Amino acid sequence: MAIIGGGVAAVEAMLAFDATSYSRAEVHLFSPKSKFVLKPLAVLSGFGRGDLLNFDLPKLTATVGATFHNLSVSEVVPQRRMIRLSDDSEFSYDYLIVSPGAKPLWFVPGATPFWGPGGNQAVSEALAPLREMEKPRVVVTLPEGGTGRCRYTNSRC
């Protein structure tokens, strides 16, 4: 079993294999990043309310008996059940789970987006002027349906 990705879907798939007693399966996790960051909780750190919750992927995979490969996948060849890795090596698999992650989109014109762990500075800079105001008003928004388009014409939506 090969799992491509280092995000929540990849980690959950790996943990599910462990929890469902597929002990005979060799599970291999391929990710160019060695840290798994729980991004939904990263919002708190953007407001100065806690640290990022992250896990060391090599240790996590070892805990469940899986093997971690600190490599990205450059090609999937399904006809041969093979993946080509960033170091030009190949890995054969019986089953493959591909979890490339979500791509953040710019949603609301004029808003300060929070893209996750790397967005703390932008949020801090946007909030700094509010500290001088007596009763600041803040809008946290997402377009209807999460379509990536703001339905409002007012840039302050």
C-alpha positions in Angstrom: 0.0 0.0 0.0 1.4 3.4 -1.0 -0.1 6.6 0.3 0.9 9.9 -1.3 0.6 13.0 0.8 1.4 14.4 4.2 -1.9 16.0 5.1 -4.9 15.0 7.1 -6.3 12.6 4.4 -3.0 10.7 4.1 -2.5 10.5 7.8 -6.1 9.3 8.4 -5.7 6.6 5.7 -2.6 5.4 7.3 -4.2 5.4 10.8 -7.3 3.6 9.4 -5.1 0.8 8.1 -3.6 0.4 11.5 -6.9 0.6 13.3 -8.6 -1.9 11.1 -6.0 -4.6 11.7 -4.6 -4.8 8.2 -1.4 -5.9 9.9 -0.2 -7.9 6.9 -0.2 -4.8 4.7 3.0 -2.9 4.2 2.0 0.8 4.4 4.4 3.4 2.9 3.7 7.1 3.2 5.4 9.4 0.7 5.6 13.1 1.6 8.2 15.9 0.8 7.3 17.4 4.2 8.3 15.6 7.5 5.8 17.5 9.6 2.0 17.1 9.7 0.3 20.3 10.8 -3.3 20.2 11.9 -4.3 23.2 9.8 -7.9 23.7 11.1 -6.4 24.6 14.5 -3.8 27.0 13.0 -6.4 29.7 13.0 -5.9 30.1 16.8 -2.2 30.8 16.3 -3.0 33.5 13.8 -4.8 35.4 16.6 -2.1 34.7 19.1 -4.1 32.1 20.9 -1.9 29.1 21.0 0.8 27.2 19.1 0.5 25.1 16.0 -0.3 21.5 16.6 2.1 19.4 14.5 3.4 15.9 14.4 6.6 14.4 13.2 5.6 12.2 10.3 8.6 9.7 10.5 7.7 9.1 14.2 4.0 8.9 13.5 4.4 6.4 10.7 6.8 4.3 12.8 4.3 4.2 15.7 1.7 2.5 13.5 4.3 0.2 11.8 4.3 2.1 8.5 7.3 3.4 6.6 7.9 7.1 5.9 9.6 8.2 2.7 10.7 11.9 2.7 10.2 12.2 -1.1 7.7 13.7 -3.4 6.1 11.7 -6.2 6.9 12.9 -9.7 4.7 10.4 -11.6 2.1 7.7 -11.1 2.1 4.9 -13.7 -1.2 3.0 -12.9 -0.7 0.5 -15.8 2.5 -0.7 -14.0 1.2 0.0 -10.5 4.3 2.1 -9.9 5.2 5.5 -8.7 8.3 7.4 -9.7 9.9 9.5 -6.9 11.7 12.8 -6.8 15.1 10.9 -6.5 14.3 9.0 -9.8 13.7 5.8 -7.9 10.5 3.7 -8.5 8.2 2.1 -6.0 5.7 -0.7 -6.9 2.4 -0.9 -5.1 -0.7 -3.1 -4.9 -3.0 -0.3 -3.8 -2.5 3.5 -4.0 -4.1 6.3 -2.1 -3.4 9.8 -3.5 -4.2 12.7 -1.2 -2.6 15.8 -2.8 -4.3 18.3 -0.4 -6.5 21.3 -1.0 -5.5 24.4 -3.0 -6.4 27.6 -1.2 -8.2 30.1 -3.3 -8.6 33.9 -3.0 -12.2 34.4 -1.9 -13.2 37.9 -1.0 -11.8 40.9 -2.7 -10.2 43.3 -0.2 -10.1 40.8 2.7 -7.0 39.5 4.4 -7.0 35.8 3.8 -5.7 33.3 6.3 -3.9 30.5 4.4 -2.9 28.5 7.4 0.3 28.3 9.4 2.2 30.7 7.1 -0.4 33.4 7.4 0.1 34.5 11.0 2.0 37.6 10.1 -0.6 38.8 7.6 -3.4 38.3 10.2 -1.4 40.1 12.9 -0.7 43.1 10.6 -4.4 43.3 9.7 -5.5 43.2 13.3 -2.9 45.6 14.6 -4.9 48.8 13.9 -7.9 47.4 15.6 -6.1 47.5 19.0 -6.3 51.4 18.8 -10.0 51.4 18.1 -12.6 51.6 20.9 -15.1 49.1 19.5 -13.7 47.6 16.3 -15.9 45.6 14.0 -14.5 42.6 12.3 -16.1 40.4 9.6 -15.0 36.9 9.1 -16.5 35.6 5.9 -16.6 32.9 3.3 -18.6 33.0 0.1 -21.8 31.1 0.0 -21.1 27.5 -1.0 -17.4 28.0 -0.7 -17.2 28.5 -4.5 -14.3 30.8 -4.5 -16.3 33.8 -5.7 -17.6 36.6 -3.5 -21.3 37.1 -4.2 -21.2 40.7 -2.9 -20.1 43.7 -4.9 -19.0 45.7 -1.9 -15.3 45.1 -1.4 -15.8 45.2 2.3 -18.1 42.1 2.3 
